[in-house]
Amino acid sequence: MVGKQRLITIIGLILGLSLIGAGFFGTSIKNGYFEITRPKEELPEPVSRDKIEASLIANVDAKDEASEEISKQKDRSEMKNEAASFKNKVEAKKAELNLPPSMNLDIPFTAQAPQANWDLPYQEACEEASSIMAAHFLQGRGGFNPDSANQEIVELINFEKENGYAIDTTADETAEVIRKYFGLQVEVRYDFNEMDIKKEIAQGNPVLMPFAGRQLGNPNFTPPGPLYHMMVIKGYTDNVFITNDPGTRNGSNFQYTHKKIMEANHDWNGGKVKEGRKVMMVIKK
């Protein structure tokens, strides 16, 4: 009888270990397939915030000149209507008319564990690392080294603790932190598409997005990957979004397909991330 119970116990252990192994290796195989098949496009030249601002100013000046030319060819009453109509159309379509085929903002990268310590709080610091990267770009603060990035992440985490934020923050909460801590503007948008993301990047605005991390399939994540994740969308081509993904030391300029970014995008939703809303945060000066 004792021998039979022992045999049952051994069989149970084997089955349990098999299931765990199947889950682990199944995830590894799936992520490996993702890595092999995902597009890896040539990166566009990184563009600084100053260069984008100069380009936008030049475009606005060109449109103003065109508006003035229209007004010269009309009598005074028609001029006002035509100029106003033209200006409205320019403002509404400016981003689309000038949308480059590809873009890559020169946003410095840090992993959320800059000193390769993935214990708490760093394993949950994707929101902080993403926010810091966007702020460095917009405020012209340059890049990082492991020590400086570590210090900034810890200081931001301490600020959040002192102000009552949980270890995982929603898009709205992350936006609040960025406004309070960095003094930047943040627009939280729930109704958007791929083109909207591109338009913001083309205007020099980093985009932060939260994700159901295990849907991303990043092969650099420790299986099965993070339940909840956040990263910076910093560029695009016809086929991919270019990201600074703080969840891996290999996350600089990491490319995900447009479809992958849109499908995996979900807010925290109290931990039920797969059911969370689609949302993006546009960070501006």
Secondary structure as GFF3:
##gff-version 3
##sequence-region A 1 285
A	DSSP	alpha_helix	2	37	.	.	.	ID=ss1
A	DSSP	alpha_helix	49	72	.	.	.	ID=ss2
A	DSSP	alpha_helix	76	97	.	.	.	ID=ss3
A	DSSP	beta_strand	103	104	.	.	.	ID=ss4
A	DSSP	three_ten_helix	122	124	.	.	.	ID=ss5
A	DSSP	alpha_helix	126	138	.	.	.	ID=ss6
A	DSSP	alpha_helix	146	162	.	.	.	ID=ss7
A	DSSP	alpha_helix	171	182	.	.	.	ID=ss8
A	DSSP	beta_strand	185	189	.	.	.	ID=ss9
A	DSSP	alpha_helix	194	202	.	.	.	ID=ss10
A	DSSP	beta_strand	207	212	.	.	.	ID=ss11
A	DSSP	alpha_helix	213	216	.	.	.	ID=ss12
A	DSSP	beta_strand	228	236	.	.	.	ID=ss13
A	DSSP	beta_strand	240	244	.	.	.	ID=ss14
A	DSSP	beta_strand	252	257	.	.	.	ID=ss15
A	DSSP	alpha_helix	258	264	.	.	.	ID=ss16
A	DSSP	three_ten_helix	269	271	.	.	.	ID=ss17
A	DSSP	three_ten_helix	273	275	.	.	.	ID=ss18
A	DSSP	beta_strand	280	284	.	.	.	ID=ss19
###
